Amino acid sequence: MDEQFASDNYSGICPEAIAALIQANQGSAPAYGEDDWTQRAADRFRQLFETDCEVFLVFNGTAGNSLVLAALCQSYHSVIAHELAHIETDECGAPEFFSNGAKLLLGAGDQGKLTPEAIAAIVHRRNDIHYPKPKVVSLTQPTEVGTLYSLTELGAVCATAKQYGLKIHMDGARFANAIAALDCTPAEMTWKLGVDVLCFGGTKNGLPLGEAVIFFNKALAEDFDYRCKQAGQLASKMRFIAAPLLGVLETGAWLHHARHANASAAYLAQRLGEIPEAKLLFPPQANAVFVELPPVVIQTLRDQGWRFYTFIGVGGVRLMCAWNTTRDRIDALIAAIQRALSHSPA
Ligand SMILES: *Cc1c(COP(=O)(O)O)cnc(C)c1O
């Protein structure tokens, strides 16, 4: 299939990950994460984040988010999240399922971002025994609509969470894109602001599969290994998740690829700007572009084989760029949109 803009997980495996995968395939290694690759990946994260932290590897982001929230909450607790958060809209109730019923309390906020005011309003809405007790704030960086919390915004949200004694979970399915865009250190975007746990995405940035769960607050990681195993998230051949991850971390490819994806989205947005009928829905600050297009154009593109989602966020066409997006393919999409417009009745 030609390269598509439906999701950054339509893309293949990047060369740095493949190279490491092949290296890890020499001979045997201990199972269930007892291997050198897994050890080295965890050490690499401690180096990258400039702190001692607990690292676990799981198969996907839904598992990472859900198991973290289950670890942070009792069944009678609640998690404050933006109404467009992946944990609410795209995980089929897994956070509630794995936490045995912890409830998501949803806040609004422009551009997919929670605000200190929204958090405070939810906390103050009820404080009686009949309502699940807020325990965690979950933030997505970059957000589900391709925007970014600035470090100042993140700092304010985290300070509010701490003020109310709430733990902070960060869904970093595209964490690399956020680091590439904001040009700060991973430490500055996480534990230095009070983030307790980060789900660090790999799949969307060139890995075959796998996400890292990173506990900066190590006390919260107690027995997390058992939780992963019980949930079917302890890979027996863990080295094949760890090695590709290590490959992109050691070579710097994780950032390089994210910068490329972000730059591709910026170029795509710029080209869409040449089309008066195309209206951008959000400022494209990472690797996503959300655009409104006439329905007839959307149908024509689909008929021609272009794939994209229209159910994410507030609707519109979501176009994702990845580590391997090419200018040629972006130009081809723009040309297809222009052709469809010129053939559609005014
Ligand atoms: C893709 C994504 C995830 C993880 O999804 P999986 O399909 O379970 O790997 C989590 N959060 C966000 C914001 C995502 O975009």
The ligand as an ORCA input file, in Angstrom:
! r2SCAN-3c Opt
* xyz 0 1
  C      -2.055      5.649     19.766
  C      -2.294      6.249     21.097
  C      -2.221      5.476     22.267
  C      -1.936      3.992     22.255
  O      -2.772      3.248     21.451
  P      -2.547      1.686     21.202
  O      -3.272      1.464     19.937
  O      -3.147      0.982     22.344
  O      -1.083      1.451     21.123
  C      -2.393      6.106     23.478
  N      -2.621      7.419     23.544
  C      -2.692      8.205     22.454
  C      -2.911      9.668     22.612
  C      -2.537      7.636     21.193
  O      -2.614      8.404     20.115
*
